Amino acid sequence: MSKQDLVELLKPFGQEHLVNYWDELSEEQRQHLTADIKEIDFAQMVKNFNQIKGEMNQTVQEFDEHMQPVPSELKGSFEKSTSELLKQYEVLGLKAIASNQVAVLLLAGGQGTRLGVNYPKGMYSVGLLSGKSLYQLQGERLVKLKQYADKLFPRESSSQANSSIPWYIMTSEHTQESTIDFFKKNNFFGLNGENVKFFEQFMLPCLTNDGKVILDQKSKISKAPDGNGGLYRALYKRNILDDMKKRGIKYIHVYCVDNILVKMADPIFIGFCLSKNANCAAKVVKKTEPDEKVGVICKVKDRFQVVEYSEISEKTRNLKLADGDLLYNAGNICNHFFDIDFLNELCSKHETELKHHVAHKKISFINEKGERVSPKANNGIKLEKFVFDVFPFST
């Protein structure tokens, strides 16, 4: 495309500044910038930005006024369930696992920056005597779980000599290559490599506070991963749902990579969901201290969602039930159950309806003089979706 073609493409959306340095670029750089521009759905981007503008200044009081706890009939409790009931849930879950109906999906798009390393979080060794990484701990748990389920339900288990629970791993542009290399180097931690599927989440352009796309370099647009809620677009666009359906997968357990204590494809959790005919569920931890900085699952305007700690007033955080428990105690740990039909319906028909959230960030940019500047204060926003944004679509 010529410069004029690009200007005509960008002008309706007020983004002509993206080609300000076109005349300075080499042919290769022009091709790179053109590819970046063509990847963006500017109409959708403007629509997304207009939707979040009003939410950027939403106050704590607005959430408080509309919050309600999750109804008791929709909750289960590990500590309040009898051992017999927990065993029933576990048997249901293990039977589904042995029948090859369960897959596990890992959200692994993040780098280990906060851990002090420059590689994917899953490759991090947390200091155990074994020296095992997060990936290894999780992979080995999957191996043991499938062996246990197959032993209990030999008739339901696969006839394949080396079957394993399918493990879908969503990476990002920054973690894809190194993650795949790490798994290959470690022989997939005892899993069948054919049952470990990697797919990359999409990227979104970074914006100024007035909605202008930021140039990271004269020939490169600044982009960031679209959040763990980008899962749903990636499932559909990367043909992962099709792969699941070909394998006969009915139920999916989703979790985040930095959960070192995660119970992979937790049979009790899965069995509980199956017993309730749930198409979407969240496993939570009981919040016991009002000032614990964890978001809670609740209802807002009669729709289920996660409200972050910072979005709840001190008064509401301290509300208690008659037994002394916090009224809002369903602490979100990004641990979810979905059935395949729910995901298929959501991803094919409602993914674009999922709302975006705003993250205010320090984003390097090219200034009016053509110089790259690394700001010391937040100067832009990244739009992202969260995995729990699908709750309102569950019936």
C-alpha positions as CSV (number, residue, x, y, z in Angstrom):
1,M,0.0,0.0,0.0
2,S,1.1,3.5,-0.7
3,K,1.3,6.3,1.9
4,Q,-1.8,7.9,0.5
5,D,-3.7,4.6,0.6
6,L,-2.8,4.3,4.3
7,V,-3.8,7.9,5.0
8,E,-7.2,7.2,3.5
9,L,-7.5,4.1,5.6
10,L,-6.5,5.9,8.8
11,K,-8.2,9.2,8.4
12,P,-11.8,8.2,9.3
13,F,-10.4,7.0,12.7
14,G,-8.1,10.0,13.4
15,Q,-5.0,7.8,13.2
16,E,-3.1,9.5,10.3
17,H,-0.1,10.2,12.6
18,L,1.0,6.5,12.2
19,V,2.5,7.4,8.8
20,N,4.2,10.7,9.9
21,Y,7.6,9.2,9.4
22,W,6.9,7.2,6.2
23,D,9.3,9.2,4.1
24,E,12.2,8.3,6.5
25,L,11.5,4.5,6.4
26,S,13.3,1.8,4.3
27,E,11.1,-0.4,2.1
28,E,11.4,-3.2,4.7
29,Q,10.3,-0.8,7.5
30,R,7.4,0.4,5.4
31,Q,6.2,-3.2,4.9
32,H,6.5,-3.8,8.6
33,L,4.4,-0.7,9.5
34,T,1.9,-1.5,6.8
35,A,1.4,-5.0,8.2
36,D,1.0,-3.6,11.7
37,I,-1.7,-1.2,10.5
38,K,-3.6,-3.8,8.5
39,E,-3.8,-6.1,11.5
40,I,-5.9,-3.5,13.4
41,D,-9.6,-3.4,13.1
42,F,-9.8,0.4,13.7
43,A,-13.6,0.5,13.7
44,Q,-13.7,-2.1,16.5
45,M,-10.8,-0.3,18.3
46,V,-12.7,3.0,18.3
47,K,-15.9,1.3,19.5
48,N,-13.9,-0.4,22.3
49,F,-12.3,2.9,23.4
50,N,-15.6,4.8,23.4
51,Q,-17.1,2.1,25.6
52,I,-14.4,2.2,28.2
53,K,-14.1,6.0,28.3
54,G,-17.0,6.3,30.7
55,E,-15.7,3.5,32.9
56,M,-12.3,5.0,33.3
57,N,-13.6,7.3,36.0
58,Q,-16.1,4.9,37.6
59,T,-16.3,5.4,41.4
60,V,-16.3,2.9,44.2
61,Q,-19.7,4.0,45.2
62,E,-21.2,3.0,41.9
63,F,-20.1,-0.7,42.5
64,D,-21.2,-0.7,46.1
65,E,-24.7,0.4,45.3
66,H,-25.3,-2.6,43.0
67,M,-23.4,-5.4,44.6
68,Q,-25.0,-8.5,45.9
69,P,-23.3,-11.7,47.2
70,V,-23.6,-15.0,45.2
71,P,-26.8,-16.8,46.2
72,S,-26.2,-19.7,48.6
73,E,-28.0,-22.2,46.3
74,L,-25.4,-21.5,43.6
75,K,-22.4,-22.2,45.8
76,G,-20.7,-25.3,47.2
77,S,-18.3,-25.5,50.0
78,F,-15.4,-28.0,50.5
79,E,-15.2,-27.4,54.2
80,K,-19.0,-27.7,54.7
81,S,-19.5,-30.8,52.5
82,T,-19.4,-34.3,54.0
83,S,-16.7,-36.7,53.1
84,E,-19.3,-38.9,51.4
85,L,-20.5,-36.0,49.2
86,L,-16.9,-35.0,48.3
87,K,-16.2,-38.7,47.3
88,Q,-19.3,-38.6,45.0
89,Y,-18.0,-35.5,43.3
90,E,-14.5,-37.0,43.0
91,V,-15.8,-40.2,41.4
92,L,-17.8,-38.2,38.8
93,G,-14.7,-36.1,37.9
94,L,-12.3,-39.1,37.7
95,K,-14.8,-41.0,35.5
96,A,-14.9,-38.1,33.1
97,I,-11.1,-37.9,33.1
98,A,-10.8,-41.6,32.4
99,S,-13.3,-41.2,29.6
100,N,-11.0,-38.6,28.0
101,Q,-13.8,-36.0,28.3
102,V,-11.7,-33.5,30.3
103,A,-9.0,-31.0,29.1
104,V,-6.9,-28.6,31.0
105,L,-6.2,-25.1,29.7
106,L,-3.3,-23.0,31.0
107,L,-3.1,-19.2,30.7
108,A,0.6,-18.7,30.2
109,G,1.1,-15.5,28.3
110,G,3.0,-13.6,31.0
111,Q,6.7,-13.1,31.4
112,G,8.3,-13.6,34.9
113,T,9.2,-9.9,35.2
114,R,7.7,-9.6,38.7
115,L,9.6,-12.7,39.7
116,G,12.8,-11.1,38.6
117,V,13.4,-13.1,35.5
118,N,13.1,-12.3,31.8
119,Y,11.6,-15.6,30.7
120,P,8.0,-17.1,30.9
121,K,6.6,-17.6,34.4
122,G,6.0,-21.3,33.8
123,M,9.8,-21.9,33.4
124,Y,10.5,-20.4,36.9
125,S,11.8,-22.6,39.6
126,V,10.2,-21.6,42.9
127,G,13.1,-22.9,45.1
128,L,12.0,-26.4,45.8
129,L,14.7,-28.9,46.7
130,S,13.8,-30.7,43.5
131,G,14.4,-27.6,41.4
132,K,11.2,-28.3,39.4
133,S,9.7,-25.5,37.4
134,L,6.0,-24.5,37.5
135,Y,5.5,-26.2,34.1
136,Q,7.1,-29.4,35.4
137,L,5.0,-29.5,38.6
138,Q,1.8,-29.1,36.7
139,G,2.7,-31.5,33.9
140,E,3.7,-34.3,36.3
141,R,0.4,-33.8,38.2
142,L,-1.5,-34.4,35.0
143,V,0.4,-37.6,34.3
144,K,-0.4,-39.0,37.8
145,L,-4.0,-37.9,37.7
146,K,-4.6,-39.7,34.4
147,Q,-2.9,-42.9,35.7
148,Y,-5.1,-42.8,38.8
149,A,-8.3,-42.2,36.9
150,D,-7.5,-45.0,34.4
151,K,-6.8,-47.4,37.2
152,L,-10.1,-46.7,38.8
153,F,-12.1,-46.8,35.6
154,P,-10.2,-49.1,33.2
155,R,-13.3,-49.6,30.9
156,E,-13.7,-45.9,30.3
157,S,-10.0,-45.2,29.8
158,S,-8.5,-44.9,26.3
159,S,-7.0,-47.9,24.6
160,Q,-4.0,-45.8,23.5
161,A,-0.7,-46.9,25.0
162,N,0.3,-43.3,25.9
163,S,-2.9,-41.3,26.3
164,S,-2.8,-38.3,28.6
165,I,-5.1,-35.4,29.5
166,P,-5.0,-32.8,26.7
167,W,-3.2,-29.7,27.9
168,Y,-3.8,-26.5,26.0
169,I,-1.4,-23.7,26.7
170,M,-2.2,-20.2,25.7
171,T,1.1,-18.2,25.2
172,S,1.8,-14.7,24.0
173,E,4.0,-13.2,21.4
174,H,6.6,-12.9,24.1
175,T,6.4,-16.5,25.5
176,Q,5.4,-18.8,22.7
177,E,8.8,-19.8,21.2
178,S,10.7,-20.2,24.5
179,T,7.8,-22.1,26.1
180,I,7.6,-24.6,23.2
181,D,11.4,-25.1,23.3
182,F,11.3,-25.7,27.1
183,F,8.6,-28.4,26.8
184,K,10.5,-30.1,24.0
185,K,13.8,-30.0,25.9
186,N,12.0,-31.6,28.9
187,N,10.2,-34.3,26.8
188,F,6.8,-32.7,27.7
189,F,7.3,-33.8,31.3
190,G,6.1,-37.3,30.6
191,L,3.0,-36.3,28.7
192,N,2.2,-37.4,25.2
193,G,3.5,-34.5,23.1
194,E,0.6,-34.9,20.7
195,N,-1.7,-34.0,23.6
196,V,0.1,-30.7,24.5
197,K,-1.2,-27.9,22.2
198,F,0.2,-24.4,22.2
199,F,-1.6,-21.4,20.8
200,E,-0.9,-17.7,20.9
201,Q,-3.2,-15.0,22.2
202,F,-3.7,-11.9,20.1
203,M,-2.2,-8.4,20.6
204,L,-4.0,-5.0,20.8
205,P,-2.5,-1.6,20.1
206,C,-1.6,0.6,23.0
207,L,-3.4,3.9,23.1
208,T,-2.9,7.4,24.5
209,N,-5.6,8.6,26.9
210,D,-7.5,10.2,24.1
211,G,-7.5,7.1,21.9
212,K,-4.6,7.6,19.6
213,V,-2.5,4.5,18.7
214,I,1.0,4.8,20.0
215,L,4.1,4.3,17.9
216,D,6.8,2.3,19.7
217,Q,9.2,3.1,16.8
218,K,8.8,5.0,13.6
219,S,8.0,1.8,11.8
220,K,6.3,-0.2,14.6
221,I,3.1,0.2,16.5
222,S,3.1,-0.4,20.3
223,K,1.1,-3.5,21.1
224,A,0.3,-5.6,24.2
225,P,-1.4,-8.9,24.8
226,D,-5.2,-8.7,25.0
227,G,-5.5,-10.0,28.5
228,N,-6.3,-13.5,29.8
229,G,-9.9,-12.9,28.5
230,G,-8.3,-12.9,25.0
231,L,-8.6,-16.6,25.5
232,Y,-12.0,-16.7,23.9
233,R,-11.0,-15.0,20.7
234,A,-7.9,-17.2,20.4
235,L,-9.9,-20.4,21.1
236,Y,-12.1,-19.6,18.1
237,K,-9.6,-17.9,15.7
238,R,-6.8,-20.4,16.4
239,N,-9.2,-23.4,15.8
240,I,-8.6,-24.7,19.3
241,L,-12.3,-25.4,19.9
242,D,-12.3,-27.5,16.7
243,D,-9.4,-29.6,18.1
244,M,-11.2,-30.1,21.4
245,K,-14.3,-31.3,19.6
246,K,-12.4,-33.7,17.5
247,R,-10.9,-35.2,20.6
248,G,-14.4,-35.6,22.2
249,I,-13.6,-33.1,25.0
250,K,-16.7,-32.0,26.9
251,Y,-15.3,-30.2,29.9
252,I,-12.4,-27.7,30.3
253,H,-10.5,-26.7,33.5
254,V,-8.8,-23.2,33.1
255,Y,-6.2,-21.8,35.4
256,C,-3.3,-19.4,35.5
257,V,0.3,-20.5,35.3
258,D,1.6,-18.9,38.6
259,N,-0.8,-21.0,40.8
260,I,1.8,-23.3,42.3
261,L,-0.9,-25.2,44.4
262,V,-3.3,-25.7,41.5
263,K,-5.1,-29.1,41.5
264,M,-4.9,-29.9,37.8
265,A,-8.3,-31.0,36.4
266,D,-9.5,-31.1,40.0
267,P,-11.8,-34.2,40.1
268,I,-13.9,-32.8,43.0
269,F,-14.4,-29.4,41.4
270,I,-15.2,-31.0,38.0
271,G,-17.5,-33.5,39.7
272,F,-19.3,-30.8,41.6
273,C,-19.9,-28.9,38.3
274,L,-21.2,-32.0,36.6
275,S,-23.6,-32.7,39.5
276,K,-25.0,-29.2,39.1
277,N,-25.2,-29.3,35.3
278,A,-23.1,-26.2,35.3
279,N,-21.8,-24.8,32.0
280,C,-19.5,-22.2,33.7
281,A,-18.1,-22.2,37.2
282,A,-15.4,-20.7,39.4
283,K,-13.4,-22.3,42.1
284,V,-12.7,-19.7,44.8
285,V,-10.9,-19.4,48.1
286,K,-12.7,-18.1,51.2
287,K,-11.7,-14.6,51.9
288,T,-11.3,-14.2,55.7
289,E,-9.8,-10.8,56.1
290,P,-11.6,-7.7,54.7
291,D,-8.3,-6.0,53.7
292,E,-6.9,-9.0,51.9
293,K,-6.2,-7.6,48.4
294,V,-8.1,-10.1,46.3
295,G,-11.1,-9.6,44.0
296,V,-14.4,-11.3,44.9
297,I,-17.1,-12.9,42.8
298,C,-20.5,-11.3,43.3
299,K,-23.5,-10.0,41.5
300,V,-23.5,-6.5,40.1
301,K,-26.8,-5.3,38.6
302,D,-28.0,-9.0,38.7
303,R,-25.0,-10.1,36.6
304,F,-22.1,-12.2,38.0
305,Q,-18.7,-10.7,37.8
306,V,-15.4,-10.2,39.7
307,V,-15.1,-6.9,41.6
308,E,-11.5,-6.0,42.4
309,Y,-10.4,-5.1,45.9
310,S,-9.8,-1.5,45.0
311,E,-13.3,-1.2,43.6
312,I,-15.0,-2.0,46.9
313,S,-15.4,0.5,49.7
314,E,-14.1,-0.2,53.2
315,K,-17.6,-0.3,54.5
316,T,-18.7,-3.0,52.1
317,R,-15.5,-5.0,52.5
318,N,-16.2,-5.3,56.2
319,L,-19.9,-6.5,55.9
320,K,-20.4,-9.8,57.7
321,L,-22.9,-12.6,57.9
322,A,-24.5,-13.8,61.1
323,D,-21.9,-16.6,61.5
324,G,-19.1,-14.0,61.3
325,D,-17.9,-14.8,57.7
326,L,-17.5,-11.9,55.4
327,L,-20.5,-11.2,53.2
328,Y,-18.3,-10.9,50.2
329,N,-15.9,-13.8,50.7
330,A,-15.6,-15.6,47.3
331,G,-12.0,-14.8,46.6
332,N,-11.2,-15.0,42.9
333,I,-8.1,-17.1,42.0
334,C,-8.7,-17.5,38.2
335,N,-9.7,-21.1,38.4
336,H,-12.6,-22.0,36.1
337,F,-14.7,-24.8,34.6
338,F,-16.5,-24.6,31.3
339,D,-18.3,-27.0,29.1
340,I,-17.5,-27.2,25.4
341,D,-21.0,-26.2,24.3
342,F,-20.9,-23.0,26.4
343,L,-17.5,-22.0,25.0
344,N,-18.5,-22.8,21.5
345,E,-21.6,-20.6,21.8
346,L,-19.7,-17.8,23.5
347,C,-16.7,-17.7,21.2
348,S,-18.7,-17.9,17.9
349,K,-21.5,-15.5,18.8
350,H,-20.6,-13.3,21.8
351,E,-16.9,-12.8,22.0
352,T,-17.0,-9.2,20.6
353,E,-19.6,-8.4,23.3
354,L,-17.1,-9.0,26.1
355,K,-16.1,-5.7,27.6
356,H,-12.6,-4.3,27.8
357,H,-10.8,-3.1,30.9
358,V,-8.3,-0.3,31.1
359,A,-4.7,-0.7,32.4
360,H,-2.9,2.7,32.8
361,K,0.8,2.1,31.9
362,K,4.1,3.8,31.1
363,I,4.4,3.2,27.4
364,S,7.4,4.2,25.3
365,F,6.6,6.4,22.3
366,I,7.9,8.4,19.5
367,N,7.5,12.2,20.2
368,E,7.0,15.1,17.8
369,K,10.7,15.3,17.1
370,G,10.9,11.6,16.1
371,E,12.7,10.6,19.3
372,R,11.8,7.5,21.3
373,V,10.8,8.4,24.8
374,S,10.5,6.1,27.9
375,P,8.2,8.0,30.2
376,K,8.5,8.0,34.0
377,A,4.8,8.3,34.6
378,N,1.7,6.6,33.1
379,N,1.1,8.1,29.7
380,G,-1.2,5.6,28.0
381,I,-3.6,2.7,28.3
382,K,-3.7,-0.9,27.4
383,L,-7.0,-2.5,26.7
384,E,-7.5,-6.1,27.9
385,K,-10.3,-8.6,28.6
386,F,-10.5,-10.8,31.6
387,V,-11.3,-14.5,31.6
388,F,-14.2,-14.0,34.1
389,D,-16.0,-11.6,31.8
390,V,-18.0,-14.5,30.4
391,F,-19.9,-15.0,33.6
392,P,-22.9,-12.9,32.5
393,F,-23.4,-15.2,29.5
394,S,-23.9,-18.3,31.7
395,T,-27.5,-19.4,32.4
